[in-house]
């Protein structure tokens, strides 16, 4: 099964429907439960759902160390891959690791200000701008109104970078045939656009070649100009083959 099919069958789709399509753009979601219920595992599952879509995720932990967080990801990814019979497991796993960053705060040291500083450092020095931020082990009851406002601002910023450009996909069904428009995908860059196009439009060998082009780079005629722009030129009869008479002695096929 392809990664997009695994995502489509995820139980998170049921959760999205129950809250009218998902958390919402730029909003905060809080998971509340007693100790030992599985909040960390649930958050890792949410993060993996985004990571398997090619979105960058920052996982922040104020409770576990890096090794423990990675172990959560390894175990849950293995379960998802096994249950969903995921194809190209190691390629998907590599993409997940490449798009994920883990930042851990020693017990009692987490603050929104420090999180902001860490995020700015990643952006400036690691060229890492997350589309989603998962925060684990933080008691939100201890945060003030200023902290919650700052987190909301970070969520809005993350959502802004998560709106990927649209790419048009052209497929070639066989060697020598022209490329034809097949549809479009969202992606942050050409490499990811090509991967998404392959997964969506060439997963069963429907194409031998793919082109991806940023939609913003395509110039198109306006529907309002359809009449004059595509005027067949009926007043110019010489443009039509019927205008010319076949000379005597010339065979017509």
Secondary structure as UniProt FT lines:
FT   HELIX           3..8
FT   HELIX           12..18
FT   TURN            19..20
FT   TURN            25..26
FT   TURN            35..36
FT   HELIX           39..51
FT   TURN            52..54
FT   STRAND          57..61
FT   HELIX           66..83
FT   TURN            84..85
FT   HELIX           89..98
FT   STRAND          100..104
FT   TURN            107..108
FT   HELIX           112..126
FT   STRAND          132..136
FT   HELIX           140..142
FT   HELIX           145..161
FT   STRAND          165..172
FT   TURN            175..176
FT   STRAND          180..187
FT   HELIX           190..201
FT   TURN            203..204
FT   STRAND          209..214
FT   HELIX           215..217
FT   HELIX           223..225
FT   HELIX           226..229
FT   TURN            234..235
FT   HELIX           237..239
FT   HELIX           241..243
FT   TURN            248..249
//
